[in-house]
Amino acid sequence: HPDSGRMLANLTALIAAEPEFAEAYNQRAIVYFRRGESTLAIPDCDEVLRLNPAHYGAAAGLGQCLLRSNKPRSALRAFRQALAIYPDLASVAATVRDLETALGDDPRNAE
């Protein structure tokens, strides 16, 4: 998206001014993800969850970023975290089942 550079600059400035504003990090992570820069989104997702541990969207987004970064076990942990916060995420639940099957991971051993 042609405006993503400006959006990133604005969000980075907002984060500098308001470093405890979790949603600014979340929005910047979304922009990075949409640009295909998942590795840059991961620290922002982590920061959202540090500031707001109940942010299931950031946990699910972290899972997506980790999948794109070829870290399926870490992605599974993030997706499980999202489900622990908000169990009605049907698409996340399906992804968790798929990852558990692919990894041979017993869901009773959830981290």
CYANA upper distance limits for C-alpha pairs under 8 A (distance plus 0.5 A):
  1 HIS  CA     35 ARG  CA      8.00
  3 ASP  CA      7 MET  CA      6.76
  4 SER  CA      8 LEU  CA      6.52
  4 SER  CA     31 VAL  CA      7.16
  4 SER  CA     35 ARG  CA      8.30
  5 GLY  CA      9 ALA  CA      6.73
  6 ARG  CA     10 ASN  CA      6.63
  7 MET  CA     11 LEU  CA      6.56
  7 MET  CA     28 ARG  CA      8.38
  7 MET  CA     31 VAL  CA      8.19
  8 LEU  CA     12 THR  CA      6.45
  8 LEU  CA     28 ARG  CA      6.69
  8 LEU  CA     31 VAL  CA      7.57
  9 ALA  CA     13 ALA  CA      6.65
 10 ASN  CA     14 LEU  CA      6.67
 11 LEU  CA     15 ILE  CA      6.59
 11 LEU  CA     24 ALA  CA      6.54
 11 LEU  CA     25 TYR  CA      8.03
 11 LEU  CA     27 GLN  CA      8.04
 11 LEU  CA     28 ARG  CA      6.56
 12 THR  CA     16 ALA  CA      6.70
 12 THR  CA     28 ARG  CA      8.12
 13 ALA  CA     17 ALA  CA      6.77
 14 LEU  CA     18 GLU  CA      6.33
 14 LEU  CA     19 PRO  CA      8.20
 14 LEU  CA     24 ALA  CA      7.37
 15 ILE  CA     19 PRO  CA      5.25
 15 ILE  CA     20 GLU  CA      8.16
 15 ILE  CA     21 PHE  CA      7.46
 15 ILE  CA     24 ALA  CA      6.71
 15 ILE  CA     25 TYR  CA      7.48
 20 GLU  CA     51 LEU  CA      7.30
 21 PHE  CA     25 TYR  CA      7.81
 21 PHE  CA     51 LEU  CA      8.34
 22 ALA  CA     26 ASN  CA      6.92
 22 ALA  CA     47 GLU  CA      7.73
 22 ALA  CA     48 VAL  CA      5.35
 22 ALA  CA     49 LEU  CA      8.48
 22 ALA  CA     51 LEU  CA      6.32
 22 ALA  CA     52 ASN  CA      7.11
 23 GLU  CA     27 GLN  CA      6.55
 23 GLU  CA     48 VAL  CA      7.47
 24 ALA  CA     28 ARG  CA      6.72
 25 TYR  CA     29 ALA  CA      6.61
 25 TYR  CA     44 ASP  CA      5.69
 25 TYR  CA     45 CYS  CA      7.48
 25 TYR  CA     47 GLU  CA      7.46
 25 TYR  CA     48 VAL  CA      6.55
 26 ASN  CA     30 ILE  CA      6.81
 26 ASN  CA     44 ASP  CA      6.93
 26 ASN  CA     45 CYS  CA      6.67
 26 ASN  CA     48 VAL  CA      6.59
 26 ASN  CA     58 ALA  CA      7.00
 27 GLN  CA     31 VAL  CA      6.86
 28 ARG  CA     32 TYR  CA      6.73
 28 ARG  CA     41 ALA  CA      7.80
 28 ARG  CA     44 ASP  CA      7.69
 29 ALA  CA     33 PHE  CA      6.55
 29 ALA  CA     38 SER  CA      8.49
 29 ALA  CA     40 LEU  CA      7.86
 29 ALA  CA     41 ALA  CA      4.73
 29 ALA  CA     42 ILE  CA      7.68
 29 ALA  CA     44 ASP  CA      6.05
 29 ALA  CA     45 CYS  CA      6.82
 30 ILE  CA     34 ARG  CA      6.63
 30 ILE  CA     41 ALA  CA      7.61
 30 ILE  CA     61 GLY  CA      8.41
 31 VAL  CA     35 ARG  CA      6.72
 32 TYR  CA     36 GLY  CA      6.87
 32 TYR  CA     37 GLU  CA      5.46
 32 TYR  CA     38 SER  CA      6.70
 32 TYR  CA     40 LEU  CA      6.84
 32 TYR  CA     41 ALA  CA      5.95
 33 PHE  CA     37 GLU  CA      5.83
 33 PHE  CA     38 SER  CA      5.42
 33 PHE  CA     40 LEU  CA      8.48
 33 PHE  CA     41 ALA  CA      6.58
 33 PHE  CA     65 CYS  CA      7.55
 37 GLU  CA     41 ALA  CA      7.15
 38 SER  CA     42 ILE  CA      6.89
 38 SER  CA     65 CYS  CA      5.44
 38 SER  CA     66 LEU  CA      8.04
 38 SER  CA     68 ARG  CA      7.25
 38 SER  CA     69 SER  CA      7.38
 39 THR  CA     43 PRO  CA      8.28
 39 THR  CA     65 CYS  CA      7.43
 39 THR  CA     66 LEU  CA      8.43
 39 THR  CA     69 SER  CA      7.28
 40 LEU  CA     44 ASP  CA      7.91
 41 ALA  CA     45 CYS  CA      6.74
 41 ALA  CA     62 LEU  CA      8.25
 41 ALA  CA     65 CYS  CA      7.49
 42 ILE  CA     46 ASP  CA      6.73
 42 ILE  CA     62 LEU  CA      6.47
 42 ILE  CA     65 CYS  CA      6.86
 42 ILE  CA     66 LEU  CA      7.94
 43 PRO  CA     47 GLU  CA      6.66
 44 ASP  CA     48 VAL  CA      6.73
 45 CYS  CA     49 LEU  CA      6.83
 45 CYS  CA     58 ALA  CA      5.90
 45 CYS  CA     59 ALA  CA      7.51
 45 CYS  CA     61 GLY  CA      7.62
 45 CYS  CA     62 LEU  CA      6.16
 46 ASP  CA     50 ARG  CA      6.70
 46 ASP  CA     58 ALA  CA      8.40
 46 ASP  CA     62 LEU  CA      7.99
 47 GLU  CA     51 LEU  CA      6.67
 48 VAL  CA     52 ASN  CA      6.22
 48 VAL  CA     53 PRO  CA      7.96
 48 VAL  CA     55 HIS  CA      7.77
 48 VAL  CA     58 ALA  CA      7.07
 49 LEU  CA     53 PRO  CA      4.98
 49 LEU  CA     54 ALA  CA      7.67
 49 LEU  CA     55 HIS  CA      6.78
 49 LEU  CA     58 ALA  CA      7.19
 49 LEU  CA     59 ALA  CA      7.57
 54 ALA  CA     85 ILE  CA      6.56
 55 HIS  CA     59 ALA  CA      7.12
 55 HIS  CA     82 ALA  CA      8.37
 55 HIS  CA     85 ILE  CA      8.20
 56 TYR  CA     60 ALA  CA      6.60
 56 TYR  CA     81 GLN  CA      8.06
 56 TYR  CA     82 ALA  CA      5.11
 56 TYR  CA     83 LEU  CA      7.98
 56 TYR  CA     85 ILE  CA      6.38
 56 TYR  CA     86 TYR  CA      6.92
 57 GLY  CA     61 GLY  CA      6.42
 57 GLY  CA     82 ALA  CA      7.60
 58 ALA  CA     62 LEU  CA      6.39
 58 ALA  CA     82 ALA  CA      8.43
 59 ALA  CA     63 GLY  CA      6.83
 59 ALA  CA     78 ALA  CA      5.91
 59 ALA  CA     79 PHE  CA      6.89
 59 ALA  CA     81 GLN  CA      6.81
 59 ALA  CA     82 ALA  CA      5.49
 60 ALA  CA     64 GLN  CA      6.92
 60 ALA  CA     78 ALA  CA      6.89
 60 ALA  CA     79 PHE  CA      5.84
 60 ALA  CA     81 GLN  CA      8.43
 60 ALA  CA     82 ALA  CA      5.95
 60 ALA  CA     92 VAL  CA      7.70
 61 GLY  CA     65 CYS  CA      6.72
 62 LEU  CA     66 LEU  CA      6.60
 62 LEU  CA     75 ALA  CA      7.58
 62 LEU  CA     78 ALA  CA      6.72
 62 LEU  CA     79 PHE  CA      8.38
 63 GLY  CA     67 LEU  CA      6.64
 63 GLY  CA     74 SER  CA      7.83
 63 GLY  CA     75 ALA  CA      4.63
 63 GLY  CA     76 LEU  CA      7.16
 63 GLY  CA     77 ARG  CA      8.11
 63 GLY  CA     78 ALA  CA      5.41
 63 GLY  CA     79 PHE  CA      5.87
 64 GLN  CA     68 ARG  CA      6.79
 64 GLN  CA     75 ALA  CA      7.30
 65 CYS  CA     69 SER  CA      6.68
 65 CYS  CA     75 ALA  CA      8.19
 66 LEU  CA     70 ASN  CA      6.78
 66 LEU  CA     71 LYS  CA      5.67
 66 LEU  CA     72 PRO  CA      7.14
 66 LEU  CA     74 SER  CA      7.03
 66 LEU  CA     75 ALA  CA      5.50
 67 LEU  CA     71 LYS  CA      6.00
 67 LEU  CA     72 PRO  CA      5.88
 67 LEU  CA     75 ALA  CA      6.14
 71 LYS  CA     75 ALA  CA      6.61
 72 PRO  CA     76 LEU  CA      6.53
 72 PRO  CA     99 LEU  CA      7.71
 73 ARG  CA     77 ARG  CA      6.96
 73 ARG  CA    103 LEU  CA      8.18
 74 SER  CA     78 ALA  CA      6.87
 75 ALA  CA     79 PHE  CA      6.61
 76 LEU  CA     80 ARG  CA      6.55
 76 LEU  CA     96 VAL  CA      6.64
 76 LEU  CA     99 LEU  CA      7.07
 76 LEU  CA    100 GLU  CA      8.17
 77 ARG  CA     81 GLN  CA      6.66
 77 ARG  CA    110 ALA  CA      8.01
 77 ARG  CA    111 GLU  CA      7.09
 78 ALA  CA     82 ALA  CA      6.82
 79 PHE  CA     83 LEU  CA      6.82
 79 PHE  CA     92 VAL  CA      6.87
 79 PHE  CA     93 ALA  CA      8.37
 79 PHE  CA     95 THR  CA      8.36
 79 PHE  CA     96 VAL  CA      6.95
 80 ARG  CA     84 ALA  CA      6.60
 80 ARG  CA     96 VAL  CA      7.43
 80 ARG  CA    110 ALA  CA      8.17
 81 GLN  CA     85 ILE  CA      6.90
 82 ALA  CA     86 TYR  CA      6.60
 82 ALA  CA     87 PRO  CA      8.12
 82 ALA  CA     92 VAL  CA      8.34
 83 LEU  CA     87 PRO  CA      4.94
 83 LEU  CA     88 ASP  CA      7.76
 83 LEU  CA     89 LEU  CA      7.06
 83 LEU  CA     92 VAL  CA      7.67
 83 LEU  CA     93 ALA  CA      7.51
 87 PRO  CA     93 ALA  CA      8.44
 89 LEU  CA     93 ALA  CA      6.64
 90 ALA  CA     94 ALA  CA      6.72
 91 SER  CA     95 THR  CA      6.74
 92 VAL  CA     96 VAL  CA      6.62
 93 ALA  CA     97 ARG  CA      6.79
 94 ALA  CA     98 ASP  CA      6.68
 95 THR  CA     99 LEU  CA      6.57
 96 VAL  CA    100 GLU  CA      6.50
 97 ARG  CA    101 THR  CA      6.66
 98 ASP  CA    102 ALA  CA      6.61
 99 LEU  CA    103 LEU  CA      6.34
 99 LEU  CA    105 ASP  CA      8.33
100 GLU  CA    104 GLY  CA      6.13
100 GLU  CA    105 ASP  CA      5.17
100 GLU  CA    106 ASP  CA      7.19
100 GLU  CA    107 PRO  CA      7.37
101 THR  CA    105 ASP  CA      7.08
105 ASP  CA    109 ASN  CA      8.13
106 ASP  CA    110 ALA  CA      8.03
